[in-house]
Amino acid sequence: DGRKWVADTFYADRPDSIAQLRLRKGWSQAELAKRADTSQPHIARLEMNRVDPQLSTIRKIANALGVSAATLMQAICPEEAP
């Protein structure tokens, strides 16, 4: 519940980010990494925009979060959103 509160309180006025999508689920970075079959450091780098993910990674993370790959792409690159 604490993570959901953080998402709603601190990210409410921003476009969706990977962190916000993750926090709404109440998940830690480690939990998302486990569900997406990747590592926690990789999730951290994605959330800080320090890595350019492969399409297969985007699909795995989107599936884990229950969002479309397009939604996740928009969270990764909001400046490129239509």
N, C-alpha and C positions, 0 to 999 in steps of 0.2 A: 504493500500500500504506500510505503514511503517513496518508492521510485515513481509510482503513478502520480503522487502529489508533486514531486519535483518536475515531472513532464508537464503537468497542467499549470504549475505555478511559474516556472522559469522559462518554459519554451512556448507558452500559449500564444504569444504575439509574433512568433517566428514561423517561417515555412517549415514543414516537417523535415526533420533530420533523422539520420539513422539512430542517433541517441534518443530522440524523442519517441520514435516508433518503438524502440527497445524498452524505454522506461514506461511507456503506456502499458506494456505487457507485464511490467514489474520485474523485468529481467536484468541481471547484471551482464556485463560484457562477456563474462565467462559462460553464462547460461546461453546467450545467443550464439557464441562460438560453438558450444557443444551441439546445439540444435542445428546449426548450419554446417557442421563438420569442418570447422576451421579453428584457428587459434585465437585466444583472447588478445594477444598483441596485434594480430591482424585486424580484429574488430576495432581496437583502439586507434590504429593507424587510419582505418577507413573513416572513423568518426572525426578525426583531426584533418582529414583530406590530405594525408601524406602518402597515399598509395592509389594507384589507378587499378581498380579491380577488374578481373577478367569476367566475361559474361557468365561463365559457369558459377563464379562466386556470387555474382549479383542474383542469379536464379536461386541459389541455395539459401541466401540470406532472406530474399523476398519470400520464399516458401516458408521458412522458419517463422517469419514475422506475420505471415498470412496476408501479404500485400502483393500487388502485381510488380513485375520487374520494372515497369514504367514508373510506378510510384517510388520504388527504391531509387531508380536513376534520378528522379527529380529530387529526392532527398540528398543524393550524393552531389548533384550538380544543379542547385536551384537557379543559378544564373542562366542556365540553358533551357529552362522550362518555357513552354510555349506561352 
